[in-house]
Amino acid sequence: MMRVVVLALVASVAHCLPNLVDDLAAHGNTSQLADLITKAGLEATLKGPGPFTILAPLNSAFDAIPKDDLNALLADTNDLANTLKYHVLQGEIFSWDIQSGRIVHSLTGHAIRMYKQGNDIYFNNAKAVAVDLETDNGVIYLLDTVLDVPEGTIYGILENPDYKLSKFRSAVDKVRYDRLLNTTYSYGNYRYTLFAPSDDAFAKLDQSQLDRFFQNPTYLSDLVRYHLHRGTIHLKSLDRNGRVTSLYTGHDIGVDISNNDIRLNHVAHLTESDIEADNGVVHILDHVLIPSTLTGQIVG
């Protein structure tokens, strides 16, 4: 009899919890997300039985988006709905379920990487400032950043003319890494971090140096592999001096931090960071990284 009473009390308490949308609306620091859920026509879904896990950006996270970008997002209901659905996971995921490096998929079907850094939990590049907030139909994590919906594969990003990465894309094509970087992430496939030199970065090399790269398949393959890391590294993980491994085995990339300025191999700055892809993440560099084995042949 006592067990029945306890179960009834637990059920009664659970029933008294607000649903996900009402809970977001009730808290001042997530009210903007609640408004956007309604605007995007997702309110009925997220008030439904679920359960769901919502990765909820704080109002301050939306405020940090450049005004023109935010206005463009709000003007396109489909784009807004797609962005918000990227912040929703099917089922309940609690902090004790998270294993560093675990990949989950949002309602859009796109992958999100969860990882732990000390006592902190991250979803892609966003830090969870509060975890395990239970509601009647799911659980909420509060994030300090709005997640960017992946822009296709890493290779798709190289093809995007807005990023001006055509020279590196040509190198990738020539050494036949295009298929690897165009593979959508699925179970058993790796995700990658690409440190992609911009066309301006290649322009800093002498023409003779470029010719040596592109006329020698071995040199070019070494160069491409040196800019690739197996695994996903977001900007917030590049916050300390150290080294990053590359696919060019035995040749790491140096990371130096000084006054919040990140440099790779003492020379390269990140001009754009955390460009999400379905199979990893891309950072754009203002210098070409040249491994030590090629320094004499190419630079000398």
N, C-alpha and C positions, 0 to 999 in steps of 0.2 A: 504494500500500500504506500509506504514511504517513497519507494522508487517512482511510482506513478505520479505522486504529488510533485517530486523534484522535476521530473520530465515535463510536467504541465507548466511548472514555473519557468523553466528554461524556454519552452515554446512561447510562453506569454511574453517574456522579456524580448525574445528575438522578434516577435511580431510587433513590438513597440518601437523597434528601431526604424528610422526613416529609410526610404529608398535612396539609391545613389544620387539621383538628381536633386531631390529635396535636401539631402545632406549637404551637397555642394552649395546649393543656394542659401542654406542657413548660415554658412560660414562666410564672413566678409572677405576672407583672403582667397576664396575660390568662386566668388559670385560671377565673375566674368565668364568662367568656363560654363557655369550653369546657364547663363544667358545665351551663350553660343550654341550649346546643345539644343536649346529650344529653337533658335534661329535656323539651325541646320536640319531640323525635323527629326532629331534622334531621341527626343524626350520619351516617346512611347516605348521605344526599344529599351532604353536604359532604366525605365521604370518597371520593365517587365521582370519575369521571374529570374532570368539570368541562370546562374550567378556570373558576375563579371568582375574583373579587376580593372579599375580605372587609374591611369597614371595622370594625375590631375595637376597641370601647371598652375602655379599661383598667379594671382592678378599681376604681381610684379614681373612674372615671366612674360606675360603678354605685353606689358608696358615696355619691355626691353626690345621688342621687335620694332625695327624701323617703321615709322609711320606709314610710308608709302606701301611697304610690304604688307602691313596689317590691313590697310584699306583695300588692297587688291584681294587679300584673302576673304575679307568680309563681303566683298562685292560678288564673289562667285560661290553660290551655295553648294555646288557639287564639290568644289575644291575644299571648302570649309568642312563639309561632312567627311571627306576623305581624310583630312588632317586630324579631325577629332576621333574618327574611328581608329586611326593609327595609335591613339592613346588608350584603346580599350582592348583588353585581353579576355578571351572566353574562359570562364572558370575562375575560381578563387586561388590566388597565389599569395601566400604569406611570407614574411621575411625569412622564416626558418626553412622555407622550401627552396630558397635561392642558393644556387651553387654558382660560384664565380665562373663566368664564361658560358653559362647556360643560354641557349637561344629559345625564344618563344615567338609566337606569331600573333599579330594583332588581328582585328576584325577585317582589315584590308588584305590580309594574307602576307604582309611584309614582315620581315624578321626584326626582332629587337633583341639586343644583347644585354643580359643582366650580369653585373659583376660586383664584387665587393672589394673595397680598398680600405683596409683597417676595419673600423666600425661603420663605414659609410657604404651605402648601396647606390649603384648607378644603373640607369637604363639608357643605353647608348651614352650620350654625353651629358645627360641630365642627372643631377644628384637628388636623391629622395630626402627631403627635409622632415618628413613624417611618414611613418609606415603603419600598416595593419589597422587602418581606421575602418572598423566594421560597420556595415549597414545591413538592411533587411535583405538585399539581393546582391551583395558583393562586398568588396574591400577596396579601399582607396589608399593610394600613395600620393603624397604631395611633392611636386617636382619644382626645382628652381629654374627650369628651362623648358620651353616648348620644343617638343621633338620635331625634327625635320623628317618628312616622309621621304623614303629612298627615291632617288631619281633614276631608277633603272640599275643596270649592272655597272661595275667599275668601267668596263669598256664603253658602255653607253655614255658615261660621264666624259671619257676621253673624246668621244665623238661630238659632244655638245660644243658648238662653236663659241658659246658664251664664255667658256672657260679657257679658250685659247691654249689647247694642249695638243695641237695637231702634230707637232714634231715628235713628241714622245709617243703618240699613237702610231706614227709611222714606224718608229723603232719597235714597238710592240708587234705590229703587223709583220715586220721584216723577220723577226725571230720567232714568229708563230706563237706568241703568247695571247693572241686575241681570243682564242677559244677559252683558255683558262679564265681570263678576266671577264668573259661574257657569260659564264655559267652562273645561273641563279642559285643561291644558297639552298641546299636541301640536306637532309640527314646524311652524314658521311662526307660531305663536301666541305672544304675549308673556306673560311672567310679571310680576306686579306686587307692589309693597310697599304695603300699606295701613296708614296711621297712623290708626287708628279711634278717634274720641272715644267714651268710654263714655256711658251714659245720665246718669251723675252729672256728666260734663263738660258735657253740654247743659243740665243743671239749673242750672249756674252762670250761664247767660245769662238775662237778663230775658225775660219772656214776650213783650214787645214786639219784642225782638231775634229771638226764635224765629219770631214771626209774620212778620217782614219776610223772613226766609229762606224760609220755607215758602210764602209767598204770592207770591213772585217767582221763577219758574223759572230766570231767568238767574243771580240771586244763588245759588240753591241748586245749580245746575250748577257754578258757579265754586267753591263751597265743597267739593263732593264731589271735583272734579278736583284741588283743592289738597291733598287728603289722600292722593292716589295718586301713586306713583312708578313709572315704567316700568322694570322690572328688579327683581332681588331683593337687598334689603339686610338682612342679619342684624345683630344687636346688635353683634357684634364688628367690624363695619365702621363703626359709629357711635362710633368711639373717638377722634375728633379734631374740633377746631373746623373748621367749614366750612359747606357748603350742600348741600342735596339738591334735585334738580330735581323738579318736580311736573308732572302733566298739565295744570295751568293754566299754559299756556305763558308764560314770562317771569317767573314768580313762584316763587321757590325757598323752601325751608324752611331756616331757620337752625339750625345745630347748635352748641351750646355745651357744653364740658366743663369742669367744675370739681370737683376732689376726687372724681373718679370718678362724678360726678353728671351725667347727660345731660339737657339741656333743649332742647326744640325751640321756636324763636322766643322764647327767654328765659322761657317760662312753662310749657310742657307737659312733664310727666314721663311716662315709660313705666311704667305700672302692671303690664303684662304684655308680654312680648316673645317674638319667635321662635315664634309659633304657626304651624306649618307647614300649608300648603295645597297642593293639587294644582297650583294655578296661581300660587303665590307665597308670601308670608309676611305675617302680620298682627302689628302692634304696637298695644297699646291705650293710649290717652292719657287723662290726667285733665283736659285742657283742649281746647276746640275751637280749631283753628288758623284764624285769619281773615286772608285775604290783604289787603294794604294797599289794594287798590282798593275793598274793601268796608268798610273801617274807618269811614269817614265815614258811609256809608249805614246801617250796622247798629249800630255801637257809639256813634256820635255822637248 
